[in-house]
């Protein structure tokens, strides 16, 4: 806004009355713009910049210290030949577009216009920048009115794989084109679909989830398209389908690969025509619904095997999005662990539990074939079935599990053994390798200590009795 502490003016304003008047007019207009606006002089000093011109990382500069390449490109040196300098070379150049042929300039300049003094000389330039992209989380919270509250159903991750997913979500959110989300079971496909919906302009409309794999063909068709009275036995009244219920919003078709060829043909017509017909009816009903589908199977291979319609695949996959499995983004696991443990403690009315470093290492190294869903359920079970202020490897090892499904218990046991071996070595060091004193320090018998020394292959010959 005008007068913001982040707006900048030089300590030596224009003396030319025409330039002064133009600068004041730009300030009045720029203060109310959401677009990024700045005025630069011949030496690339920022004479004026509105609040929107600054990213959160931009330095808070003032006066002659504010160079455009420092403030907007975050560089310590000039960018090289700036396209805007062409405006100073000839007064006949009325504007300059900088966005053709790629992403434009390093500072994000979109267009530049000359500011001419009363003598007819170009003294400065007015620059319009591209809008800064907002993080997906911020967009979701702003559109949902949750600026100060964290959303419990938000995507969590800082890995390169998740950043690519978040960037893709930002790109596809406001489009009406279909999105196909592919990924393993439990990787969070429905959460991605919800995020796309909450980030889009449809966020105030319904988000309807349909599990296509759990319904037989006839029931799935009736659920999605609705039916008229008398369409089949038991249809005592007409019923609106889920496509109608989702009008204006988003419908999420999960496990789309499990549908039959007959249903695929009917769904294809809906996508092509933008209308449905209720089961037993002939009257077309126009709908405005964004379709997002998901599958844990390779649809390309199913198309090759002729078990999934090729034309429907191309209709569904206008905007394809692949969600990586948890084992390919292990650096996200600590964030997920902290989130799920805190959420489980709150849900089960328990005090906040902490996760020991050894357990965190074990959780991070586990393979998690069930992906994020498996990790979430495992941690919730750990919170419910154990006690104490901290979750540790011993709790996880003793907790019932299915070793055929994952190797977490093996990893946890390994982490426990490493921690115990390190503690024995520390005790021996503190007691000058005196095993009797070390056993007392560890609160175990000498016999137990000897057994552990052999188990962990700690050299006894160097330790005095």
TORFIGU-427775 format. One record per atom (N, C-alpha, C): x, z, y. Coordinates in steps of 0.1 Angstrom, whole numbers. Example, Ala and Ser with C-alpha at 12.3 -4.5 7.8 and 13.67 -1.06 7.14 Angstrom:
# TORFIGU-427775
xx|zz|yy
132|78|-57
123|78|-45
132|78|-33
128|71|-22
137|71|-11
129|79|0
//
This chain:
# TORFIGU-427775
xx|zz|yy
8|0|-12
0|0|0
9|0|12
3|-4|24
11|-4|36
16|10|40
29|10|44
34|23|48
39|31|37
40|25|25
45|32|13
59|36|15
64|47|8
77|51|9
87|41|2
81|32|-6
90|22|-12
90|9|-5
82|7|5
83|-5|14
96|-4|22
101|-15|26
114|-15|32
114|-24|44
120|-19|55
122|-27|67
137|-25|71
143|-35|77
157|-34|82
157|-25|94
169|-20|97
170|-12|109
171|-20|122
173|-33|120
174|-43|131
163|-53|129
150|-51|134
139|-60|132
142|-73|141
133|-82|138
134|-95|146
132|-92|161
139|-100|168
137|-100|183
128|-111|187
128|-122|179
119|-133|183
104|-129|181
96|-130|192
82|-126|191
74|-132|180
77|-145|178
69|-152|168
72|-146|154
85|-144|151
89|-138|138
83|-124|137
84|-116|148
79|-103|148
64|-103|144
56|-112|150
42|-113|148
39|-117|133
47|-126|128
45|-131|114
49|-120|104
59|-112|107
63|-101|98
52|-91|98
47|-87|110
36|-77|110
24|-82|103
20|-95|104
9|-100|96
11|-100|81
24|-103|77
27|-102|63
26|-88|58
30|-78|66
29|-64|62
15|-60|60
6|-64|70
-8|-61|69
-14|-66|56
-11|-79|53
-16|-85|41
-10|-80|29
3|-79|28
11|-76|16
8|-62|12
5|-53|21
2|-39|17
-10|-38|8
-20|-47|9
-32|-47|0
-31|-56|-12
-20|-63|-14
-19|-72|-25
-14|-66|-37
-19|-70|-49
-14|-66|-61
-2|-75|-65
-1|-87|-59
10|-96|-61
22|-91|-54
34|-95|-59
47|-90|-54
51|-99|-42
54|-93|-31
57|-100|-19
69|-94|-12
78|-103|-7
90|-98|0
94|-108|11
101|-103|21
107|-112|31
122|-109|31
130|-120|31
145|-120|30
151|-127|42
163|-122|46
170|-130|57
180|-138|50
189|-145|59
199|-154|54
209|-148|45
212|-135|48
222|-127|40
216|-121|28
204|-124|24
197|-119|12
193|-104|13
193|-99|26
188|-86|28
173|-85|27
167|-75|21
153|-73|20
148|-68|34
141|-76|41
135|-72|54
122|-64|52
115|-69|42
102|-62|39
99|-65|24
93|-55|17
88|-57|3
76|-47|1
65|-52|-4
54|-44|-6
56|-35|-18
47|-26|-21
48|-16|-32
48|-24|-45
40|-34|-46
39|-42|-59
52|-49|-63
61|-51|-53
73|-59|-55
83|-51|-64
81|-37|-65
91|-29|-71
87|-25|-85
96|-27|-94
94|-22|-108
98|-8|-108
95|-1|-119
98|13|-120
113|15|-120
121|5|-125
135|7|-126
142|2|-113
135|-3|-103
141|-8|-91
148|3|-83
160|1|-78
166|11|-70
159|13|-57
158|25|-52
152|28|-39
162|26|-28
163|14|-23
173|11|-13
166|10|1
174|10|11
168|9|25
178|2|34
173|-4|44
181|-10|54
190|-21|49
202|-22|54
211|-33|50
216|-32|36
214|-20|30
218|-18|16
210|-25|6
198|-30|10
189|-36|1
191|-51|0
198|-55|-9
200|-70|-12
190|-74|-23
185|-86|-22
174|-90|-31
179|-90|-45
191|-94|-48
196|-94|-62
198|-80|-67
200|-70|-58
201|-56|-63
187|-51|-66
178|-53|-57
165|-47|-58
156|-54|-68
157|-67|-69
147|-74|-78
153|-79|-91
166|-83|-91
172|-88|-103
181|-78|-110
182|-66|-103
190|-55|-108
205|-59|-112
210|-66|-102
224|-71|-103
233|-65|-92
246|-63|-95
255|-58|-84
261|-70|-77
260|-82|-82
266|-94|-76
255|-104|-73
257|-113|-63
246|-123|-61
244|-132|-73
232|-138|-73
228|-145|-85
235|-159|-86
242|-163|-75
247|-177|-75
240|-184|-64
237|-197|-67
230|-205|-57
215|-202|-59
209|-196|-49
195|-193|-49
187|-205|-44
177|-209|-52
169|-220|-47
163|-219|-33
161|-206|-29
154|-204|-16
163|-208|-5
177|-210|-7
186|-214|4
183|-228|9
176|-236|0
172|-249|5
163|-249|17
156|-238|18
146|-237|30
154|-236|43
166|-231|42
174|-230|55
181|-243|58
182|-252|49
189|-265|51
181|-275|59
168|-274|57
160|-284|64
146|-278|68
142|-279|80
129|-274|85
118|-282|79
121|-293|73
110|-302|68
105|-297|54
113|-288|47
109|-282|35
99|-271|37
86|-273|34
76|-264|37
74|-253|26
78|-255|14
77|-245|4
86|-249|-8
88|-240|-16
97|-242|-28
91|-235|-40
89|-242|-51
85|-236|-63
97|-234|-72
98|-222|-78
110|-218|-86
107|-215|-100
95|-219|-105
91|-215|-118
92|-226|-128
95|-238|-124
95|-249|-133
108|-249|-142
107|-254|-154
119|-255|-162
123|-242|-168
114|-234|-173
118|-222|-179
112|-210|-172
119|-199|-172
114|-186|-166
116|-185|-152
123|-195|-145
125|-194|-131
138|-186|-128
138|-179|-117
150|-172|-113
151|-159|-119
163|-153|-118
165|-139|-124
157|-129|-117
154|-130|-105
146|-120|-98
131|-122|-100
127|-133|-106
113|-135|-109
106|-142|-97
114|-149|-88
108|-156|-77
99|-167|-82
87|-168|-76
77|-178|-80
77|-189|-70
75|-185|-57
75|-195|-46
81|-189|-34
86|-197|-25
93|-193|-13
88|-202|-1
86|-195|10
81|-202|22
90|-199|34
93|-209|43
102|-206|54
94|-199|65
101|-190|72
95|-183|84
103|-188|96
97|-196|105
103|-203|115
102|-195|128
113|-194|136
112|-188|149
106|-197|160
105|-191|172
100|-199|183
109|-211|186
121|-211|183
130|-222|186
130|-233|175
122|-230|165
121|-240|154
131|-238|143
138|-227|143
149|-225|133
143|-215|122
147|-219|109
143|-210|98
152|-198|98
147|-186|101
154|-174|101
153|-165|89
142|-167|81
140|-159|69
130|-166|61
128|-160|49
119|-167|39
109|-156|34
97|-161|31
87|-153|25
87|-156|10
88|-146|1
89|-148|-13
78|-142|-20
72|-150|-29
61|-145|-38
68|-145|-52
66|-133|-59
72|-132|-72
61|-132|-83
66|-134|-95
57|-133|-107
53|-118|-108
42|-116|-114
37|-102|-117
46|-96|-127
49|-83|-126
57|-76|-136
47|-73|-148
52|-76|-160
43|-72|-171
42|-58|-173
30|-52|-176
29|-38|-179
31|-36|-194
36|-24|-197
37|-20|-211
23|-20|-217
22|-23|-230
9|-23|-236
2|-10|-235
10|1|-238
4|14|-237
-3|17|-223
5|13|-213
-1|15|-199
-13|7|-197
-13|-5|-202
-25|-14|-200
-37|-8|-208
-35|-3|-220
-46|3|-227
-51|15|-220
-43|24|-215
-47|36|-209
-54|33|-196
-49|24|-188
-55|21|-175
-69|15|-178
-70|5|-187
-83|-1|-189
-93|9|-196
-88|18|-203
-97|28|-210
-99|40|-201
-93|41|-189
-94|52|-181
-87|65|-186
-76|63|-193
-69|74|-199
-55|75|-193
-53|75|-180
-40|74|-174
-32|87|-177
-39|98|-179
-32|111|-180
-33|116|-194
-39|109|-204
-41|114|-217
-35|104|-227
-28|109|-237
-23|100|-248
-34|97|-257
-34|84|-262
-44|80|-271
-40|83|-285
-48|90|-293
-44|93|-307
-42|81|-316
-49|70|-312
-48|58|-320
-39|47|-313
-27|51|-309
-19|41|-303
-7|37|-312
-3|25|-310
9|20|-317
21|28|-313
29|32|-323
41|40|-320
53|33|-326
63|31|-317
75|25|-322
84|20|-311
97|21|-313
107|16|-303
116|6|-309
115|3|-322
123|-7|-329
121|-21|-323
131|-29|-326
130|-43|-321
118|-50|-327
115|-47|-340
104|-53|-346
91|-49|-340
89|-36|-336
77|-32|-329
76|-37|-315
88|-38|-308
87|-44|-295
82|-58|-295
86|-66|-305
81|-79|-307
66|-79|-309
61|-70|-317
47|-69|-319
39|-65|-306
44|-56|-299
38|-52|-286
38|-63|-276
49|-70|-276
50|-82|-266
40|-92|-270
38|-95|-283
28|-104|-288
14|-100|-285
11|-87|-286
-2|-82|-283
-5|-84|-268
5|-82|-260
3|-84|-246
0|-98|-242
6|-108|-250
4|-122|-247
-10|-126|-252
-15|-121|-263
-27|-126|-269
-39|-119|-265
-38|-107|-258
-49|-98|-256
-60|-105|-248
-58|-111|-237
-68|-116|-229
-73|-130|-233
-67|-135|-243
-72|-148|-248
-84|-146|-257
-92|-157|-258
-104|-157|-267
-101|-163|-280
-89|-168|-282
-85|-174|-294
-85|-164|-306
-87|-170|-318
-86|-161|-330
-72|-156|-332
-71|-144|-338
-58|-138|-342
-58|-135|-357
-47|-139|-363
-46|-135|-378
-34|-126|-379
-37|-113|-383
-27|-103|-385
-23|-102|-400
-10|-105|-403
-6|-104|-417
4|-93|-418
3|-86|-429
12|-75|-431
8|-67|-444
17|-59|-449
14|-52|-461
4|-41|-459
-2|-37|-470
-13|-26|-469
-7|-14|-463
-14|-8|-454
-10|5|-448
0|3|-436
2|-9|-432
12|-11|-421
6|-10|-408
-8|-9|-407
-14|-7|-394
-21|-19|-388
-26|-28|-396
-33|-40|-391
-45|-37|-383
-53|-28|-388
-65|-24|-380
-62|-18|-367
-52|-10|-366
-47|-4|-354
-43|-15|-344
-36|-25|-349
-32|-36|-340
-44|-43|-335
-54|-45|-343
-66|-52|-339
-73|-44|-328
-74|-30|-330
-80|-22|-320
-72|-22|-307
-59|-23|-308
-50|-23|-296
-53|-36|-288
-54|-47|-295
-57|-60|-289
-70|-59|-281
-80|-53|-288
-94|-52|-282
-93|-43|-270
-87|-31|-271
-86|-22|-260
-78|-27|-248
-69|-36|-251
-61|-42|-240
-67|-54|-233
-78|-60|-239
-84|-72|-234
-95|-69|-225
-100|-79|-218
-112|-77|-209
-124|-74|-217
-124|-75|-230
-136|-71|-238
-136|-57|-242
-127|-49|-236
-126|-35|-241
-138|-26|-239
-147|-30|-230
-160|-22|-228
-171|-26|-238
-168|-36|-246
-178|-41|-255
-175|-36|-269
-184|-39|-279
-182|-33|-293
-169|-39|-300
-163|-30|-308
-153|-34|-317
-158|-31|-331
-161|-41|-339
-168|-40|-352
-158|-44|-363
-157|-35|-373
-148|-36|-384
-156|-40|-396
-152|-50|-404
-158|-55|-416
-147|-56|-427
-149|-48|-438
-140|-49|-449
-145|-60|-459
-140|-72|-457
-145|-83|-465
-143|-81|-480
-133|-74|-484
-130|-72|-498
-138|-63|-505
-146|-54|-498
-154|-44|-505
-168|-48|-507
-172|-60|-502
-186|-64|-503
-188|-77|-511
-198|-78|-520
-201|-90|-527
-205|-101|-517
-204|-113|-521
-206|-125|-512
-220|-124|-505
-231|-121|-512
-244|-122|-507
-246|-110|-497
-241|-99|-500
-242|-87|-490
-233|-89|-478
-222|-95|-480
-213|-98|-469
-219|-107|-459
-225|-118|-464
-232|-128|-456
-244|-121|-448
-251|-113|-455
-263|-106|-448
-257|-97|-437
-247|-89|-440
-241|-80|-431
-236|-87|-418
-229|-98|-420
-223|-105|-409
-233|-113|-401
-242|-120|-407
-251|-130|-401
-265|-124|-399
-268|-113|-406
-282|-108|-405
-291|-116|-414
-304|-112|-414
-313|-119|-423
-327|-118|-416
-336|-127|-420
-350|-127|-416
-358|-120|-426
-370|-116|-422
-379|-109|-431
-383|-119|-443
-382|-113|-455
-385|-121|-467
-374|-130|-472
-362|-129|-466
-351|-138|-470
-347|-136|-485
-349|-124|-489
-346|-121|-503
-353|-108|-507
-353|-105|-519
-360|-93|-524
-355|-80|-517
-364|-73|-511
-360|-61|-504
-358|-63|-489
-359|-76|-484
-358|-78|-470
-371|-77|-463
-375|-64|-461
-389|-61|-456
-390|-63|-441
-378|-65|-434
-378|-67|-420
-366|-75|-416
-367|-82|-405
-355|-89|-400
-344|-80|-395
-332|-84|-397
-321|-75|-393
-310|-83|-386
-305|-77|-375
-294|-83|-368
-281|-81|-376
-272|-92|-375
-260|-91|-382
-249|-85|-373
-237|-83|-379
-226|-76|-372
-221|-86|-361
-222|-99|-363
-217|-108|-353
-226|-106|-340
-239|-104|-342
-248|-102|-331
-244|-88|-324
-242|-78|-333
-239|-65|-328
-226|-65|-320
-217|-74|-323
-204|-75|-316
-204|-84|-305
-215|-90|-301
-216|-100|-290
-209|-95|-278
-200|-103|-272
-192|-99|-260
-180|-91|-264
-178|-87|-276
-167|-79|-280
-158|-85|-290
-154|-77|-300
-144|-82|-310
-149|-78|-324
-148|-87|-334
-151|-84|-347
-138|-86|-355
-135|-76|-363
-123|-75|-371
-126|-77|-386
-122|-89|-391
-125|-92|-405
-113|-88|-414
-113|-77|-420
-102|-72|-428
-103|-78|-442
-91|-80|-448
-90|-86|-462
-97|-99|-463
-95|-108|-453
-102|-121|-453
-98|-129|-465
-87|-127|-471
-83|-135|-482
-91|-133|-495
-99|-122|-495
-107|-118|-507
-121|-125|-506
-124|-133|-497
-137|-139|-496
-138|-152|-505
-150|-156|-508
-152|-167|-517
-152|-180|-509
-151|-191|-516
-151|-204|-510
-164|-207|-502
-175|-203|-508
-188|-205|-501
-189|-197|-488
-185|-185|-488
-185|-177|-476
-175|-183|-466
-163|-188|-470
-154|-194|-461
-159|-206|-454
-167|-214|-461
-173|-225|-454
-183|-221|-443
-191|-211|-446
-200|-206|-436
-193|-200|-424
-182|-192|-427
-175|-186|-416
-168|-197|-407
-163|-208|-414
-157|-219|-406
-167|-225|-396
-180|-226|-401
-190|-232|-392
-192|-223|-380
-192|-210|-382
-194|-201|-371
-183|-202|-361
-171|-203|-365
-160|-205|-356
-160|-218|-349
-164|-228|-356
-165|-242|-349
-176|-243|-339
-188|-237|-342
-200|-239|-334
-202|-228|-324
-196|-216|-327
-199|-205|-318
-213|-200|-320
-219|-202|-331
-233|-197|-334
-234|-194|-348
-245|-185|-351
-248|-181|-365
-262|-185|-368
-265|-184|-381
-279|-185|-385
-281|-173|-395
-291|-166|-393
-294|-155|-402
-298|-160|-416
-295|-152|-426
-299|-156|-439
-314|-158|-440
-318|-170|-445
-332|-173|-446
-338|-179|-434
-330|-180|-423
-335|-185|-411
-329|-199|-407
-335|-206|-398
-330|-219|-394
-326|-219|-379
-330|-208|-372
-328|-208|-357
-313|-204|-354
-305|-213|-348
-291|-209|-344
-291|-199|-333
-282|-190|-334
-281|-179|-324
-267|-180|-318
-266|-182|-305
-253|-183|-299
-246|-169|-298
-233|-169|-300
-226|-156|-299
-213|-158|-291
-209|-147|-285
-196|-147|-278
-188|-136|-284
-180|-139|-294
-172|-128|-302
-158|-133|-304
-149|-124|-301
-135|-127|-304
-132|-123|-319
-127|-132|-327
-125|-129|-341
-111|-126|-344
-108|-114|-349
-95|-111|-354
-96|-108|-369
-88|-114|-377
-88|-113|-391
-74|-107|-396
-74|-102|-408
-62|-96|-413
-62|-98|-428
-50|-98|-434
-48|-99|-448
-34|-94|-452
-33|-88|-464
-20|-84|-469
-14|-94|-479
-21|-106|-479
-16|-116|-488
-11|-128|-480
-4|-137|-486
2|-149|-480
-8|-160|-480
-15|-162|-468
-26|-172|-468
-20|-186|-470
-8|-189|-466
-2|-202|-468
-1|-205|-483
3|-195|-491
4|-197|-505
-10|-199|-511
-20|-192|-506
-33|-193|-511
-39|-207|-508
-35|-212|-496
-40|-225|-493
-33|-236|-502
-21|-234|-505
-14|-243|-515
-20|-242|-528
-25|-230|-532
-31|-228|-545
-46|-232|-545
-51|-237|-533
-64|-241|-531
-75|-230|-534
-71|-218|-531
-80|-207|-532
-85|-202|-519
-79|-208|-508
-83|-205|-495
-84|-218|-487
-94|-220|-479
-96|-233|-472
-86|-235|-461
-80|-246|-462
-69|-249|-452
-75|-250|-438
-86|-256|-436
-92|-258|-423
-96|-244|-417
-101|-235|-426
-104|-221|-421
-91|-214|-417
-80|-216|-425
-68|-209|-421
-63|-213|-407
-64|-226|-404
-59|-230|-391
-69|-225|-380
-81|-223|-383
-91|-218|-373
-88|-203|-371
-84|-196|-382
-82|-181|-380
-68|-178|-374
-58|-187|-377
-45|-184|-373
-40|-192|-361
-49|-193|-351
-45|-199|-338
-34|-191|-332
-35|-177|-333
-25|-168|-328
-21|-159|-339
-11|-163|-347
-6|-155|-359
2|-144|-354
1|-132|-361
9|-120|-358
13|-114|-371
26|-111|-372
31|-105|-384
35|-91|-381
30|-81|-389
33|-67|-387
43|-63|-398
55|-59|-393
66|-56|-403
62|-43|-411
67|-42|-423
65|-30|-431
74|-19|-426
71|-6|-429
78|5|-424
93|5|-428
96|0|-439
110|0|-444
119|-9|-435
113|-18|-427
120|-27|-418
121|-22|-404
115|-10|-402
116|-4|-389
118|11|-390
129|15|-398
131|29|-401
134|37|-389
139|31|-378
142|39|-366
129|44|-359
118|39|-363
105|44|-358
100|56|-366
105|59|-377
100|69|-386
100|83|-379
111|87|-373
111|100|-366
100|101|-356
97|91|-348
86|91|-338
73|93|-345
71|86|-356
59|87|-364
57|100|-370
68|106|-376
67|119|-382
63|130|-372
69|130|-360
66|140|-350
51|138|-346
47|126|-344
33|123|-340
23|128|-351
25|125|-364
16|128|-374
16|143|-377
28|150|-376
28|164|-379
20|171|-368
23|167|-355
15|174|-344
0|171|-345
-4|159|-349
-18|156|-350
-24|164|-362
-17|165|-373
-22|173|-385
-23|187|-381
-14|193|-375
-14|207|-371
-26|210|-362
-29|201|-353
-40|203|-344
-53|201|-351
-54|191|-360
-66|189|-368
-70|200|-377
-60|207|-383
-62|217|-392
-60|231|-386
-60|232|-373
-59|244|-366
-47|253|-370
-36|247|-370
-24|254|-374
-14|254|-361
-6|264|-361
5|263|-350
14|251|-352
20|247|-341
29|236|-342
40|238|-352
42|228|-362
52|229|-372
64|220|-368
76|224|-371
87|216|-368
93|210|-381
100|199|-380
105|192|-391
120|194|-391
126|199|-402
140|202|-403
148|189|-403
160|189|-398
169|177|-398
170|171|-412
172|179|-422
174|174|-435
161|167|-440
150|172|-437
137|166|-441
135|153|-433
138|153|-420
137|141|-412
146|130|-418
158|134|-422
167|124|-428
161|118|-441
155|127|-449
149|123|-462
138|114|-459
129|117|-450
118|109|-447
122|95|-442
132|95|-434
137|82|-428
143|73|-439
149|79|-449
156|71|-459
147|67|-470
135|73|-471
125|69|-482
120|55|-480
116|48|-491
112|34|-490
98|32|-485
88|42|-487
75|41|-482
68|28|-486
65|25|-498
58|12|-502
44|12|-496
38|24|-494
25|24|-488
25|24|-473
37|23|-467
39|21|-452
34|33|-444
29|30|-432
26|41|-423
14|50|-428
5|44|-435
-6|52|-440
-1|62|-450
8|58|-459
14|67|-469
21|78|-462
29|75|-452
37|85|-445
27|95|-438
17|90|-432
7|99|-425
0|108|-435
-4|103|-446
-11|112|-456
-2|122|-463
11|117|-465
20|126|-471
23|138|-462
25|135|-449
28|146|-439
16|155|-438
4|150|-438
-8|158|-437
-9|168|-449
-6|162|-460
-7|171|-472
4|182|-471
16|178|-466
26|188|-464
22|199|-455
16|196|-444
11|205|-434
1|215|-440
-8|210|-448
-19|218|-454
-14|227|-465
-5|222|-473
-2|229|-485
11|238|-484
17|238|-473
29|247|-471
27|256|-459
35|265|-457
34|275|-446
48|277|-440
48|284|-429
60|286|-421
61|278|-409
70|281|-400
71|273|-388
78|260|-389
85|258|-401
92|245|-403
89|239|-416
88|226|-416
87|218|-428
102|215|-433
105|217|-445
118|214|-450
118|207|-463
130|204|-468
131|196|-480
125|203|-492
127|216|-493
122|224|-504
107|223|-505
100|223|-494
85|221|-494
82|208|-500
89|197|-496
85|184|-501
88|182|-515
100|188|-520
103|187|-534
93|194|-543
88|205|-539
79|213|-547
65|208|-546
62|200|-536
48|195|-534
45|184|-544
34|184|-550
30|174|-560
30|160|-555
36|151|-562
36|137|-558
37|128|-570
36|116|-568
37|106|-579
50|98|-578
60|102|-586
73|96|-584
73|81|-587
63|76|-594
63|62|-597
60|54|-585
53|61|-575
49|54|-563
60|53|-552
68|63|-551
79|63|-541
90|73|-545
101|72|-539
113|80|-543
116|91|-533
106|95|-526
108|106|-515
114|119|-522
108|123|-533
113|135|-539
128|134|-542
132|122|-547
146|120|-550
155|121|-538
150|115|-527
157|115|-515
158|129|-509
146|136|-510
146|150|-505
155|159|-513
155|157|-526
164|166|-534
179|163|-530
182|150|-528
196|147|-523
199|153|-510
190|153|-501
192|160|-488
194|175|-489
186|181|-498
187|195|-501
201|199|-507
205|191|-516
218|193|-522
230|192|-512
229|182|-503
239|180|-493
239|192|-484
227|197|-480
227|208|-471
232|221|-478
229|223|-491
234|235|-498
249|234|-499
255|222|-503
269|221|-504
276|224|-491
271|218|-480
277|221|-467
277|236|-464
266|243|-467
265|257|-464
275|265|-472
277|261|-485
287|268|-493
301|266|-488
304|254|-484
317|251|-478
320|259|-465
309|260|-457
310|268|-445
312|283|-448
305|288|-458
307|302|-462
322|305|-467
327|295|-475
341|297|-480
351|296|-468
348|288|-458
357|287|-447
357|300|-439
344|305|-437
343|318|-429
350|330|-436
350|330|-449
356|341|-456
370|339|-461
376|329|-456
390|326|-461
391|322|-475
380|315|-480
379|310|-494
378|322|-504
373|333|-499
371|344|-508
357|343|-514
356|340|-527
343|337|-533
334|349|-534
339|361|-536
331|373|-536
324|375|-523
332|374|-512
326|375|-499
317|364|-495
320|352|-500
312|340|-497
298|342|-504
298|347|-517
286|350|-524
277|360|-516
283|371|-511
276|380|-504
270|374|-491
278|366|-484
273|359|-472
262|350|-475
262|343|-486
251|334|-490
240|341|-497
241|354|-499
231|362|-506
227|357|-520
238|354|-527
236|350|-541
247|357|-549
245|357|-563
255|364|-571
268|355|-572
279|362|-577
291|354|-578
289|343|-589
282|347|-600
280|337|-611
272|325|-605
262|327|-597
255|316|-591
264|307|-583
273|314|-575
282|307|-567
291|298|-575
297|304|-587
306|296|-595
299|284|-601
286|286|-605
278|274|-610
277|263|-600
274|267|-588
272|258|-577
285|251|-573
296|258|-574
309|252|-572
312|241|-582
309|244|-594
311|234|-605
301|222|-603
288|225|-599
278|215|-597
282|205|-586
287|211|-575
290|203|-564
305|198|-564
312|202|-575
326|197|-576
335|202|-565
333|214|-561
341|220|-550
353|226|-557
365|223|-553
377|227|-560
379|242|-560
378|248|-572
379|263|-573
393|267|-572
403|259|-576
417|263|-577
422|267|-564
416|262|-553
421|265|-540
415|278|-534
405|283|-541
398|295|-536
402|308|-543
407|317|-536
411|330|-542
399|338|-547
402|346|-558
391|354|-563
390|367|-554
//
